[in-house]
Amino acid sequence: MTSSAANATGTTSAMLRMQLRIEQRIFWRNRSGMFFTFILPLALLFALALSNDPIDTVPFIAALGILSTGFQGLAIQLAMHRDQGVLKRIMATPLPAGIFVLGKVLSTMIVIAIEFTIVVVVGIALFGAPVPDAPLQLILFAMLGTATFVSLGFAVASIIPTGESAPAITNAAYLGLILVTALLTNVDAIPDVVQTVGRVLPLEHLVTPIEDAWIKGWHAGDWWSAPVLVAWGTAAAAFTVRRFRWEPADER
């Protein structure tokens, strides 16, 4: 590696580390974000574990945390920052767009990893959930699901018209995914069309392998979940590259 290439690599690494620190500082100073990321999942875990088997509740809440933080929370934050002109101002600095995106992705992944670990540990220690039978499968699908829903968060932020409409759009998608997945999991007689849609949507392919990792390890049907998640993540990333906007809608 030449001296100039080494210097460029070092500069890029330094910029990424700085951006990651900034993103982490922004998150940990946001009390409402911390509430919805850490306190709300534990409250839901407590409420559901009282009336349901922890072996069903803990995996679902763990997967729900990935959906909430990586998809819903990220999409709303990006849309609002765009409307406020934050993204436009960032693009006016020497910081490359790729470094900004990578810093935000890595920061979100760190938060989700902490959130996921807390839910699993609390579920085992306080609510009697068993230790997962297949921890490597659990980690694999947690990481794959995180990458997928972070990509989807960027993709949805690309089509949200304004920051004011962001909560409504993301909440509708969030609740729709949960509803269809819950129907597939808990209701035997549901219309074929709902089953077909649910089998394609990504949340089902995150929840089921995580549940299987707890109770029976790798299941024959889980092999299909990994490529489905990869396909959703890849499609979302490609869509983001084409459609993501840095400036507010009224300045286009």
URBEL-V481595 format. One record per helix or strand. SS is the DSSP state (h for helix, s for strand). FROM is the first residue (numbers start at 1). LEN is the number of residues. Records with the same first field share a line. If there is no record, write none. Layout:
# URBEL-V481595
SS: FROM-LEN / FROM-LEN
This chain:
# URBEL-V481595
h: 3-26 / 31-19 / 54-30 / 86-6 / 97-31 / 135-25 / 163-24 / 192-9 / 204-12 / 220-24 / 249-3
